[in-house]
Amino acid sequence: MTAHIDVLSTGYADVRVASTIVLVRDAETTIVVDPGMIADRRALLRRLHELGTGPGDVTDVVFSHHHPDHTLNAALFENARFHDHWAIYKDDLWEERAADGWALSPSVRLLATPGHTKEDITTLIETEDGLVACTHLWWSVDGPELDPLATDQALLESSRAALLALGPSLIVPGHGAPFAPR
């Protein structure tokens, strides 16, 4: 079985900032990756509705890292478990676990990819078209090559190389449209 992805909102980072928000459906699991800043929350909810999903249907939310532009709209998904680099949160439960290798569903797992922050994680999704990586290792297809906010650029480069070695067919960057890796 393989998962299906839809981009709910394509992000950007210039005068204004918004994260790229992704919906992943795999078996009984419905995941939103990086429900961060967006110009209009109603547009996000409309897009979910167009895809036959409501905020209450979302079972899991993944934060690539804890910057507000990637987390701000988490409260829209009141039934979800929330995943970050070191734990799963649900209501008043905090279950510590390392994200690296954690499987959210049969076709979705997490990968530690530090560099932008020490805590960054990538969501890896097996689809019919190959491996998709939702990640902040790239802001967009156009760069920047050197991350101006990286806590460790050398570590970011190492994480990029490790991710590319997995052979993703598509990268969904933190602030741009999906692209095929070069």
Stockholm file with secondary structure:
# STOCKHOLM 1.0

chainA/1-182         MTAHIDVLSTGYADVRVASTIVLVRDAETTIVVDPGMIADRRALLRRLHELGTGPGDVTDVVFSHHHPDHTLNAALFENARFHDHWAIYKDDLWEERAADGWALSPSVRLLATPGHTKEDITTLIETEDGLVACTHLWWSVDGPELDPLATDQALLESSRAALLALGPSLIVPGHGAPFAPR
#=GR chainA/1-182 SS CCBEEEEEECCEESSSEECCEEEEEETTEEEEECCCCCSCHHHHHHHHHHTTCCGGGCCEEECSSSCHHHHTTGGGCTTCEEECSSEEEETTEEEECCCTTCEEETTEEEEECCSSSTTCEEEEEEETTEEEEECSSCSBTTBCSSCTTCSCHHHHHHHHHHHHHTCCSEEECTTSCCBCCC
#=GC SS_cons         CCBEEEEEECCEESSSEECCEEEEEETTEEEEECCCCCSCHHHHHHHHHHTTCCGGGCCEEECSSSCHHHHTTGGGCTTCEEECSSEEEETTEEEECCCTTCEEETTEEEEECCSSSTTCEEEEEEETTEEEEECSSCSBTTBCSSCTTCSCHHHHHHHHHHHHHTCCSEEECTTSCCBCCC
//
